[in-house]
Amino acid sequence: MTADEAAKFLEGLLERLAYIEHDRWAHWQRYMHAKAQKLPNGALVVPPELVAQWERQLMTPYDQLSEKEKESDREQVRKYLPVIAEALSKKVGSAGSDFRIGGL
């Protein structure tokens, strides 16, 4: 693959992954807005128990999260895997390789 071909391939992959990322972010924002109280001035007030939970999670390395919290992160990453697997299968498959990702 030439540098130009690689750049075009990555640009297409970038757009598909950015689409998924926007959906993930929008889902999170809908969740946040549903949990918060909207004030007359438009500001959102998040319940203190959620703030405490999220602050704890922010400070916790992934390997120290609960299994439930890890699974929540995995659930989000799984949304990206089909796009990545398809892209790899097209590029690796065209090279005649037998490369596979984690059983995909």
Buried (B, 14 or more C-beta within 10 A) or exposed (E): EEEEEEEEBEEEBEEBBEEBEEEBEEEEEEEEEEEBEEEEEEEEEEEEEEEEEEEEBEEEEEEEBEEEBEEEEEEEEEBBBEBBBEBBBEBBEEEEEEEEEEEE
